[in-house]
Amino acid sequence: MPRSTKVVVRKLGRERAAGEAYYGCNEIAIDPRQTPSDYLDTLIHEGTHLAFPELTEEAVCAAATFISRIVWKHGYRKCDL
């Protein structure tokens, strides 16, 4: 499992994706044009890809949605400091 992950926030229109995980360089790219709850789900989704690269896309989707709903329900909100 990677120790430190760089998160790059940029528009991913050309890639037609909300987020991407780059396992070789331990980096996540995430599109900022999402609702806050979708942004959280995408961040967890891509982080799960890096942490468990052997999982199928379906397993990653299910796990990310499950975790993001719990975290959101318990008050997670993105804020700029």
C-alpha positions in Angstrom: 0.0 0.0 0.0 1.4 3.4 -0.9 2.5 5.7 1.9 2.2 9.1 0.5 -0.2 10.0 -2.4 -0.1 13.2 -4.4 -3.6 14.5 -5.3 -3.7 16.8 -8.4 -7.0 18.7 -8.9 -7.5 19.5 -12.6 -10.3 19.3 -15.2 -10.4 15.8 -16.8 -12.6 16.6 -19.8 -10.4 15.0 -22.3 -10.2 11.8 -20.3 -13.9 11.7 -19.8 -13.4 10.7 -16.2 -14.1 12.1 -12.7 -10.8 10.8 -11.5 -7.8 8.8 -12.4 -5.2 6.8 -10.4 -1.6 6.5 -11.5 -0.2 3.5 -9.7 3.4 3.9 -10.9 3.8 7.4 -9.6 1.4 7.1 -6.7 -0.8 10.0 -7.9 -4.5 10.8 -8.1 -6.0 13.3 -10.6 -9.5 14.5 -9.7 -11.8 16.7 -11.6 -13.1 19.6 -9.4 -16.3 20.0 -11.3 -18.2 17.5 -9.1 -20.7 17.9 -6.3 -18.9 17.7 -2.9 -20.3 14.2 -2.2 -19.3 12.9 -5.7 -15.8 14.5 -5.2 -15.5 12.5 -1.9 -16.6 9.3 -3.6 -14.2 9.8 -6.5 -11.3 10.5 -4.1 -12.0 7.4 -2.1 -12.5 5.4 -5.4 -9.1 6.4 -6.8 -7.4 5.9 -3.5 -8.8 2.4 -3.3 -7.3 1.7 -6.7 -3.9 2.6 -5.4 -4.2 0.8 -2.1 -5.7 -2.4 -3.7 -4.7 -2.7 -7.4 -5.8 -6.3 -7.6 -9.5 -5.4 -7.0 -11.9 -5.3 -9.9 -13.6 -2.0 -11.0 -16.9 -3.3 -9.6 -15.3 -4.1 -6.2 -13.7 -0.6 -6.1 -16.9 1.1 -7.0 -18.9 -0.7 -4.3 -16.3 -0.1 -1.6 -15.8 3.5 -2.4 -19.5 4.3 -2.4 -20.0 2.4 0.8 -17.2 4.2 2.6 -18.1 7.7 1.2 -21.7 7.4 2.3 -20.6 6.6 5.9 -18.0 9.4 5.9 -20.5 11.9 4.4 -23.3 10.9 6.9 -20.9 11.6 9.7 -20.2 15.1 8.7 -17.4 15.1 6.2 -17.4 18.3 4.2 -14.7 19.7 1.9 -13.6 23.1 2.9 -10.8 25.4 1.7 -8.6 26.6 4.5 
